[in-house]
């Protein structure tokens, strides 16, 4: 899957992913993201073939800082966040041999954006 096809698949699977994300958030006691990495989705045919994990907010911030980014944009996504109606995903996209881009999205029901 490509970054674009993965993001489309996530939106298409909103009804399954939202309750799963909510459960993970409750277990962690903090907001976070479903984290997707290229090695876990690039060769998958669909979302069911992708490995991903819930990362709570501190782990996301640590990762962003470790790759030279700030968590400012991530924190902005948490402002006005509507639990039960939306969830967050972080998709790391491979741009070349060594370069990667990090995308964090607030996922809401299609048509509600």
Buried (B, 14 or more C-beta within 10 A) or exposed (E): BEBEBBBBBBBEBBEEBBEEBEEBBEEBEEBBBBBBBBEBBBEBEEBEEBEBEBBBBEBBBEBBEEEEBEBEEBEEBEEEEEEEEBBBBBBBBBEEEEEEEBBBBBBBEEEEE
